[in-house]
Amino acid sequence: MVFSDMTQNNTNILHKNRDSKLRDITVFLSPANSPRKWVALGSVGYTNSGMNSSGLACAVNSGERCIDPPSVKGKKDTPVMLRAILESCDTAAQAVEKLKEIIKAGDYSHGDKGSIFLFTDTKEGYICETTAKTCSVQRYDNGFTVRANIWQNHGMYQMSRNTITGYLNSSARAYIAMSGLNKLIDTNKKIDMFGIFDLSRHYLMPKESPEKRSLCY
């Protein structure tokens, strides 16, 4: 998530890389009766990132194995939650409140892992890190911020039951993204989409990591 003070055209950018094996990546368009028009990317029927006609951009990512995991089947999974937010919200702040509403109602399922939701509009962005009962929210409006599959918001570390290897591998992937964005700033003074696209194709992990999956698998 990169904000206007760091971007070439002075707008906010939300980018989600695809780091898993190719699984029929699909473009989804809002149905005719949708309250807001939206476009999203996903696989096998799921919307994992998208943007609506109000200028709200959203993405969802897995978090860490956790206490109070959202493991009850039959509830909304994260792509369904994301679609509900795209259809009902105009701003990032509204998206946060909608997410809290879903979690408070207990209508959230994501196996043994919590989730990370990223919301950006033209003015600000939020990262929400969640378990079945917790939603920690961090607001941003300048610079850039990166998330891999680990939590960084206040109050979330004690919720994690991640392994050391899992934490370090996600940290290495986040470091690749952060250092790549810094390199773009050092080279061009600003960040643009071409640089982000190039960075998201990075497929090598640091030699210290046994994990082979990097930003691009």
Disulfide bonds with the S-S distance in Angstrom:
none
